[in-house]
Amino acid sequence: MKHDSVLPSRRRFLRRGYSEGASTVLIGVGTAMLVQPFSLALFTWSFPVILAGALAFVVTSHFPD
């Protein structure tokens, strides 16, 4: 028995466009955190944020179009 009503929304969520966009935004936020001169806490967390964005981008680049 197929659940056709559930699969299209999951397939739409697992599309490359949304996920790659979110990963790119995460990398951009991490880069902004890295170069800002105001908060040491933001600077400290910038590398893990960039790394998480890069890993997410690598994973999501293998999703279907």
N, C-alpha and C positions, 0 to 999 in steps of 0.2 A: 504494500500500500504506500503510495507516494503522498507526501505532504506538500503539494505544489504551492499552497498559500504561504508556507514558511520559507521555502527555499529562495524565492526571488529576493526577499529582503536581505537574507544572509549573503546571497551572491552579490547584491548591490553593495553591501558593507565591505565585502572582501575584494572590491575592485581596486585597481591600481591608483586611480585618480585621487580619491579621497585620502587614502593611506599615504601615498607619496607626498601629497600636499601637506598633511599634518606632520610628517617626518621632516620635510623641508622647513616648515615653520619652527619646529623644535630645534633644528640646527641653527636657524637664524636667531632664536631667542638665546640659545647658549653662546653664540658668538657675541651678541649684545651684552650678555652678562660678563663675558671675558674682557671686553674692552672698556667697560664703564669704570670710572674712577671713584665711585661714591661708597660702595659697600663691599667689605671684605668677604662677607657671607655669600653674596652673589658671585663674586670672583671665585670663591672656593668651590661652589657647586656648578660652575660653568663647564668644566671638563666632563663630569658625568652626564650633564644634559646634552652636550654635543655628542658624546659617545652613544647615548641612548638614541638620539636622533639618527645618527649614522647607521647603527645596527638596525633600527626600524626601517630605514630606507633600503638597506640591503635585503632585508626579508621581504618588504612589500614590493620590491622591484621584480620579484618572482611571481607575484599575483597575476591573474589574467587581466587583460585589458577590459 
